[in-house]
């Protein structure tokens, strides 16, 4: 069995042009001229299209804002990175020795970019059906879980703040109070405040995740017991 045969079986597509698959797996550290950066750019758009299409199909009664919350969760780099690990894409990524030694294969950006590049390679080699098949298969559990996703806490907190004339309709203010960890596994602590209404903190592996958790914590305080 050739090295990439197992991966192609997982992807559900045998490439007419295997060079596309190799390019999708090549990090810039290994070959700057033939890296997966251009494919990542395309794959990000294909992923967004397929996910948006599937959300429209699954949730005919949801408004645009609620669909957007689910889409953002499904296409974010962290989700793509996890898919890369779940499907074994991570074991085939081509990195320079130095990048591999410093933990490059575990970096969310490296994993996420490779996953998006794979989607683009599938699209170019087999058309939208090939890309769609992989996405709907690899993201199945995420789509199923999205049925229980609530509103984005940052959006909810902003709407709450803008409805409060007694606070001058002040917008929430976020600031990073602490950051630590290596580049491939950072950790952030973010504080959020709304005028004099209160302050809360949240933690996460990205600033955005920490901000969402901080907003959720402040909302819980502002709303009080259910």
C-alpha positions as MATLAB code, in Angstrom:
seq = 'XXXXXXXXXXXXXXXXXXXXXXXXXXXXXXXXXXXXXXXXXXXXXXXXXXXXXXXXXXXXXXXXXXXXXXXXXXXXXXXXXXXXXXXXXXXXXXXXXXXXXXXXXXXXXXXXXXXXXXXXXXXXXXXXXXXXXXXXXXXXXXXXXXXXXXXXXXXXXXXXXXXXXXXXXXXXXXXXXXXXXXXXXXXXXXXXXXXXXXXXXXXXXXXXXXXXXXXXXXXXXXXXXX';
ca = [
       0.000    0.000    0.000;
       1.322    3.439   -0.955;
       1.860    5.929    1.909;
      -1.169    8.083    1.049;
      -3.570    5.258    0.130;
      -4.937    5.009    3.668;
      -5.461    8.757    3.843;
      -7.295    8.791    0.513;
      -9.555    6.017    1.797;
     -10.325    8.121    4.881;
     -11.023   11.151    2.705;
     -13.368    9.087    0.556;
     -11.666   10.107   -2.679;
      -8.859    8.707   -4.805;
      -6.978   11.553   -6.445;
      -6.585   11.680  -10.206;
      -3.707   14.072   -9.537;
      -1.903   12.914   -6.343;
       0.325   15.994   -6.536;
      -2.636   18.037   -5.279;
      -2.814   15.930   -2.146;
       0.928   16.229   -1.564;
       0.740   20.004   -1.967;
      -2.116   20.174    0.541;
       0.049   18.399    3.090;
       3.172   20.532    2.557;
       3.862   23.200    5.155;
       5.733   26.353    4.121;
       8.651   25.377    6.346;
       9.281   22.369    4.100;
       8.791   24.066    0.712;
       7.890   27.749    0.589;
       7.204   27.674   -3.165;
       4.955   24.612   -3.090;
       3.319   25.001    0.294;
      -0.356   24.528    1.079;
      -1.020   28.219    1.749;
      -2.900   28.920   -1.490;
      -4.959   25.757   -1.096;
      -5.742   26.713    2.508;
      -7.124   30.018    1.233;
      -9.478   28.208   -1.149;
     -10.381   25.446    1.272;
     -11.525   27.939    3.882;
     -14.098   29.281    1.401;
     -15.261   25.827    0.301;
     -15.683   24.762    3.918;
     -17.728   27.867    4.665;
     -19.993   27.231    1.679;
     -20.660   23.579    2.519;
     -21.219   24.285    6.208;
     -23.579   27.183    5.465;
     -25.501   25.014    3.000;
     -25.835   22.194    5.534;
     -26.938   24.525    8.328;
     -29.636   26.002    6.091;
     -30.836   22.479    5.352;
     -30.770   21.303    8.961;
     -32.231   24.386   10.627;
     -34.908   25.922    8.379;
     -36.386   27.899   11.253;
     -33.245   29.634   12.505;
     -32.537   33.300   11.841;
     -29.289   34.531   10.270;
     -27.678   35.446   13.578;
     -28.265   32.001   15.075;
     -26.944   30.329   11.930;
     -23.844   32.532   12.077;
     -23.036   31.388   15.626;
     -23.116   27.758   14.526;
     -21.141   28.428   11.345;
     -18.389   30.243   13.244;
     -18.020   27.312   15.636;
     -17.893   24.770   12.813;
     -15.336   26.523   10.598;
     -12.970   27.931   13.233;
      -9.325   26.853   13.183;
      -9.664   24.806   16.379;
     -12.371   22.637   14.820;
     -10.359   22.122   11.642;
      -7.303   21.200   13.726;
      -9.280   18.574   15.619;
     -10.630   17.122   12.366;
      -7.051   16.898   11.063;
      -6.146   14.785   14.084;
      -9.317   12.680   14.030;
      -8.874   11.758   10.370;
      -5.115   11.152   10.489;
      -4.220   14.113    8.299;
      -1.787   15.199   10.999;
       0.389   12.114   10.525;
       1.008   13.010    6.862;
       1.828   16.715    7.145;
       5.186   17.511    5.564;
       7.265   19.783    7.798;
      10.866   20.948    7.915;
      12.841   19.028   10.579;
      13.207   22.145   12.711;
       9.471   22.866   12.635;
       8.681   19.267   13.545;
      11.153   19.298   16.451;
       9.514   22.406   17.917;
       6.079   20.761   17.935;
       4.807   22.053   14.610;
       2.644   19.009   13.985;
       0.660   19.835   17.146;
       0.095   23.519   16.372;
      -3.545   24.364   15.747;
      -2.627   26.716   12.898;
      -0.579   24.031   11.123;
      -3.261   21.385   11.599;
      -6.130   23.674   10.679;
      -4.412   24.992    7.554;
      -3.634   21.458    6.381;
      -7.260   20.408    6.863;
      -8.533   23.380    4.860;
      -5.929   22.716    2.164;
      -7.121   19.104    1.928;
     -10.668   20.372    1.361;
      -9.415   22.571   -1.482;
      -7.479   19.661   -3.007;
     -10.612   17.519   -2.904;
     -12.593   20.339   -4.520;
     -10.067   20.825   -7.325;
      -9.635   17.108   -7.997;
     -13.176   15.834   -7.540;
     -15.379   18.904   -7.553;
     -17.741   20.098   -4.865;
     -19.251   16.603   -4.290;
     -15.858   15.237   -3.168;
     -15.256   18.138   -0.799;
     -18.827   18.004    0.502;
     -18.618   14.253    1.183;
     -15.502   14.688    3.319;
     -16.864   17.672    5.239;
     -20.258   16.139    5.992;
     -18.563   12.920    7.116;
     -15.734   14.429    9.176;
     -17.938   17.126   10.727;
     -20.978   14.886   11.360;
     -20.709   14.935   15.157;
     -20.139   18.692   15.117;
     -23.241   19.248   13.001;
     -25.251   17.030   15.343;
     -23.954   18.924   18.383;
     -24.751   22.274   16.798;
     -28.441   21.577   17.317;
     -27.918   22.373   20.979;
     -25.792   25.471   20.486;
     -27.223   28.573   22.096;
     -26.655   32.201   21.243;
     -23.111   33.540   21.225;
     -22.528   34.988   24.730;
     -20.552   37.959   23.346;
     -23.511   38.930   21.152;
     -25.965   38.430   23.995;
     -23.863   40.532   26.375;
     -23.558   43.333   23.825;
     -27.308   43.386   23.248;
     -27.907   43.452   27.007;
     -25.464   46.353   27.438;
     -26.985   48.374   24.603;
     -30.443   47.972   26.119;
     -29.361   49.569   29.408;
     -29.825   53.318   29.230;
     -28.842   53.592   32.901;
     -25.352   52.424   31.906;
     -25.135   54.823   28.986;
     -25.543   51.870   26.589;
     -21.813   51.213   27.048;
     -20.316   48.398   24.986;
     -18.529   45.516   26.726;
     -14.776   46.049   27.079;
     -12.448   43.040   26.828;
      -8.791   42.930   27.869;
      -6.237   40.153   28.175;
      -5.090   39.954   31.793;
      -2.761   36.986   31.420;
      -1.296   34.790   28.689;
       0.978   31.778   28.979;
       1.993   28.538   27.326;
       3.955   27.692   24.165;
       2.910   28.920   20.733;
       1.228   25.624   19.854;
      -0.780   25.509   23.110;
      -1.402   29.054   24.387;
      -3.625   29.922   27.337;
      -5.389   33.249   27.790;
      -7.272   34.900   30.615;
      -9.587   37.733   29.540;
     -11.575   40.155   31.673;
     -14.772   41.798   30.432;
     -16.636   44.715   31.941;
     -19.762   46.702   31.091;
     -19.675   50.155   32.644;
     -20.327   49.847   36.352;
     -22.481   46.725   35.973;
     -19.694   44.315   36.789;
     -16.600   42.416   35.647;
     -15.889   38.763   34.999;
     -13.024   36.637   33.695;
     -12.823   33.764   31.277;
     -10.081   31.386   30.170;
      -9.380   29.623   26.894;
      -6.892   28.346   24.350;
      -7.473   31.432   22.193;
      -8.387   35.044   22.902;
     -11.758   34.523   21.252;
     -12.572   31.487   23.385;
     -11.512   33.322   26.552;
     -13.674   36.305   25.555;
     -16.716   34.071   25.024;
     -16.199   32.405   28.389;
     -15.775   35.780   30.094;
     -18.989   37.073   28.495;
     -20.863   33.936   29.585;
     -19.563   34.360   33.152;
     -20.625   38.008   33.317;
     -24.064   37.223   31.877;
     -24.557   34.540   34.536;
     -23.764   37.118   37.216;
     -25.951   39.837   35.719;
     -28.951   37.563   35.243;
     -28.639   35.896   38.621;
     -30.091   32.457   39.453;
     -32.361   30.964   36.794;
];
